[in-house]
């Protein structure tokens, strides 16, 4: 089982590395068109890492039971989205309050 997991990890890491390389080349050669929208691309690396860890945890936790990917993915996406929005609102609120305090 561990040899199979190691092979799977190596294939995933290699294929994702190749995909990132190709995407990087595309972004590099289209930098002038993409530059105004760069801030929208900044969340992609941490989201990619989180998705990779999520998939490894799902595959590792499945054991002998069958995966119910659609239900699990939907529930965890909703929980993750709500958490992201709440944390973002909290951080923006803190930033706003601090900026108000520092203006005085």
GIFENZI-V622487 format. One record per pair of residues at least 6 apart in sequence whose C-alpha atoms are under 6 Angstrom apart, sorted by sequence separation. I is the first residue (numbers start at 1). GAP is how many residues later the second one is. If there is no record, write none. Layout:
i->I gap->GAP
i->I gap->GAP
This chain:
none
